[in-house]
């Protein structure tokens, strides 16, 4: 027997006391037989001692939505314990004695001989993310020669989009979830994972190359010998991991990356499944928070090229990158919006995928109308970012929430839409039999909105300008492309700019990778402009905090 201190004792050799998982005095059998109900099927798995249930389930082929990388934060990996003994975050729980309950599988260790669990559909990992491969800025150029082609990758934290380019034209596009997501759904979790050990850092890179990029190469370019060039655009953390560099310094003050430029290297150095000598080009970064996905976007949209204009480029994600061009000066900043608009931080939120409500309307009388991706109104999974922005705008417009996002209890109560929640969620508004939005959900959305709104106002204010002076607003990325502009402007998420000054650009990161794959000269051109960029840490601007507090309210 092994004690909690790790010392061996005499006794039943089949029983262990696990120290590493901080379970105090909970005897853990060598293996627990678990009966699992999941997705309409029933199967039996063996859960070895000392391992989190999420790992044992993954080994048995059941992938959970480990959105926070198994860090016990997102609550997406909930399972229902029906019988048997378990350790939940280090505390013993006996479902036979205490009754069924739910727990996060990433913090749950089977600790009995036999038990039964149920996995709700909402906890299962869902493939089929919508991967944005469209762009409205036309890349041009030519690949090396007749019959030769080039590959372009937009490596996002969540998804990877790819394109096969030939003679300057895009032949095919494809996309896949970034397989690194099992280490967490945001760049901070990836930085933390990379810092755990050299082995984990190497695993992050291997997972990206072998499980995400190489399958896309096989799909797009089965005759991989004809690929003459590869180009990549990615945020600074992804670029570092792809290039085998540690991203750790990006996560700690003063947040400086090891590199801003990534010289071309042969494909063999990355493990990419093409000819070993194929050159791989990576878009340069401006800072730790403004990476090659944004610099590429700047290059392919023509942003900031016209002198005497005030232009703003936004790429809204967990991080909202923003570039301001003011009479030749270029300022770069990033606002930490968090995952609220990407389906994180709430039970009702989900990513843009079939079954997600991407637009909704609220009538004065309190009725809801939904538009669902895929068109099947019977199978609604949640509301993705653009739908949540519509929700805020519609509820405020109908007077069903106040400026701080609190429900109008009298009106929603009389409509029969108000439900009691838990102390964590606050009141719930029921939109349909499948959807309910809590006041806590709204609070998370308002915080994300405030970070972006305050960031834009502070950046403009730093050069003595205001949103009404903007000559052009460039919106990059999938979320911005899906937004209803009226909803986004009425909530304050986007600055109040006339519609004819807004350019929806689509996936400019992929467009930039395509451009560099067709003609890497564009990277040198960008380098010649680089000295003009100044990185602005928003938190250091004296007015940012006050702007953030004000932006927490709706108009
Ligand atoms: S709480 Fe388990 S993966 Fe997030």
Boltz pocket constraint, residues with backbone or C-beta under 6 A from the ligand:
constraints:
  - pocket:
      binder: B
      contacts: [[A, 65], [A, 66], [A, 67], [A, 68], [A, 69], [A, 70], [A, 71], [A, 72], [A, 73], [A, 74], [A, 75], [A, 76], [A, 77], [A, 104], [A, 105], [A, 106], [A, 107]]
      max_distance: 6.0
